[in-house]
Structures are given as C-alpha cells and as structure tokens.
C-alpha cells in the first residue's frame, strides 16, 4: 500500500462556520465542566462549614461594661 496525498491531507477545506461551531461547542463544554466542578466544591465546603458550626458551642454573650 502506497502513501497517497489524500491519506495525509484533507482534499476539502473546512468552512469558517464549521470551525466556529466546533470552537463554540468546545468552549461551552469546558465552561459547563468548570461550573459543575465549582458547584460541587461549593456544596462540599458548605457542608463542611455547617458541620463545623454545629460542632462548636454557641458563644456566650459578653457582659456589657458599666461605667
């Protein structure tokens, strides 16, 4: 089997609209993944904060100073 030009190079050019659509799709996928990771991290940190606040006793009110 011999190597031909068609095996290595695409004979047709990709339109600008197709390239833009691929780029847009890739960008939206990345943004969605980052948003999902951020939401997951936020929920984890919120749960940790609530657990930590529940473990701490309520602060005692400080007596007011008299003059």
C-alpha positions as CSV (number, residue, x, y, z in Angstrom):
1,X,0.0,0.0,0.0
2,X,1.5,3.3,-1.0
3,X,1.0,6.6,0.7
4,X,-1.1,9.0,-1.2
5,X,-1.7,12.7,-0.8
6,X,-5.4,12.1,0.1
7,X,-4.4,10.0,3.1
8,X,-2.5,12.8,4.7
9,X,-4.3,15.9,3.6
10,X,-8.0,16.7,3.5
11,X,-9.0,17.5,-0.1
12,X,-11.7,19.9,1.0
13,X,-11.4,23.0,3.2
14,X,-13.4,23.3,6.4
15,X,-15.7,26.3,6.3
16,X,-15.3,29.1,8.9
17,X,-18.8,28.5,10.2
18,X,-17.9,24.8,10.9
19,X,-14.7,25.9,12.7
20,X,-16.6,28.4,14.7
21,X,-19.2,25.9,15.7
22,X,-16.6,23.4,16.8
23,X,-14.8,26.1,18.9
24,X,-18.1,27.3,20.4
25,X,-19.0,23.7,21.3
26,X,-15.7,23.0,22.9
27,X,-15.8,26.3,24.8
28,X,-19.3,25.6,26.1
29,X,-18.3,22.1,27.2
30,X,-15.3,23.4,29.1
31,X,-17.4,26.2,30.8
32,X,-20.0,23.6,31.8
33,X,-17.4,21.3,33.3
34,X,-15.8,24.1,35.2
35,X,-19.2,25.2,36.5
36,X,-20.1,21.7,37.6
37,X,-16.8,21.4,39.4
38,X,-17.3,24.8,41.1
39,X,-20.8,23.9,42.2
40,X,-19.6,20.5,43.6
41,X,-16.8,22.2,45.5
42,X,-19.2,24.9,46.9
43,X,-21.6,22.2,48.2
44,X,-18.7,20.3,49.8
45,X,-17.4,23.5,51.5
46,X,-20.9,24.5,52.6
47,X,-21.5,21.0,54.2
48,X,-18.1,21.2,56.0
49,X,-18.9,24.7,57.3
50,X,-22.3,23.7,58.6
51,X,-20.8,20.6,60.3
52,X,-18.1,22.7,61.9
53,X,-20.6,25.3,63.1
54,X,-22.8,22.6,64.6
55,X,-19.8,21.1,66.4
56,X,-18.9,24.4,68.1
57,X,-20.8,25.5,71.1
58,X,-22.8,28.7,70.9
59,X,-20.7,31.7,72.0
60,X,-21.6,33.1,75.4
61,X,-22.9,36.7,75.4
62,X,-20.3,39.1,76.7
63,X,-21.4,41.2,79.7
64,X,-21.7,44.9,79.0
65,X,-19.2,47.1,80.8
66,X,-20.6,49.5,83.3
67,X,-19.1,53.0,83.5
